[in-house]
Amino acid sequence: MPIVVNLDIMLAKRKVKSRDLAEQIGITEANLSLLKSGKVKGVRFATLEAICRYLDCQPGDLLEYLADEE
């Protein structure tokens, strides 16, 4: 998949636990885990906004486009 989720990297940089982030932004740890692993088909802008606000980052810090090699 060409979109890579770098949420785990940002959590490590900010020294924030997944559990704490999930609690602060109002989603379950299970849903946050799915988002971190890239196993979701989409993410709500409200959720993305809450993550960026809490981690003090930009959406581009969390999402990256990698072209498929052919």
Secondary structure, 3 states (H helix, E strand, C coil): CCEEECHHHHHHHHCCCHHHHHHHHCCCHHHHHHHHHCCCCCCCHHHHHHHHHHHCCCHHHHEEECCCCC
